[in-house]
Amino acid sequence: MKRLPAVLLALLLAVPALAAHAHGLNVSLQPEGDGLRGQALYADGTPARGERVELTRQGQTAVLAQAQTDEAGRFRLAPLAAGSYTVTVEGDEGHRAQASAVFAPAGSLEAAALRAELAPLREDLARLERRLRLQDVLGGLGWLVGLAGLYAWWRSQRALAALRAAASGRADAGDDRASG
């Protein structure tokens, strides 16, 4: 019974370490030149390194191209014909994120104007997706409150056991005096 608090404490210290990597995966995607470039990041801003990236036509399942993210979570897929595409990134522990883009050949005037106009918007959206959210903060605070409550419970159990031992010792001393 004395080992139970130590085992519980060890488990509680291990769980946050396991959960530290269990967060969302975000993908930003932009047309560039003759292909698509993008970046995959976890919700805390950590790059998704070495993850598989697949390119499909929007609404289809056949993989047209594959890539792997670099150390910064960046990837590039090329060359492409004009059309709508979906990029899927498979991350650690089963995380999966998708992004879609319409691609037009680099030579078209409309494509160049559209890319120039949309590039700042895409960057702003990607930045907003990576921001720390209130639910993330509240979740972290919930963990801390829960751990503090468990610690308080453990301390109360130790104090209760000490009181019982002291009461048992006094009872034994009283029995000795009564018989003597």
Sequence and secondary structure as in RCSB ss.txt:
>XXXX:A:sequence
MKRLPAVLLALLLAVPALAAHAHGLNVSLQPEGDGLRGQALYADGTPARGERVELTRQGQTAVLAQAQTDEAGRF
RLAPLAAGSYTVTVEGDEGHRAQASAVFAPAGSLEAAALRAELAPLREDLARLERRLRLQDVLGGLGWLVGLAGL
YAWWRSQRALAALRAAASGRADAGDDRASG
>XXXX:A:secstr
 TTHHHHHHHHHHHHHHHHTT   EEEEEEEETTEEEEEEEETTS B TT EEEEEETT   EEEEEE  TTSEE
EE    SEEEEEEEE GGG EEEEEEEE  TT HHHHHHHHHHHHHHHHHHHHHHS  HHHHHHHHHHHHHHHHH
HHHHHHHHHHHHHHHHHHHHHHHHHHHHH 
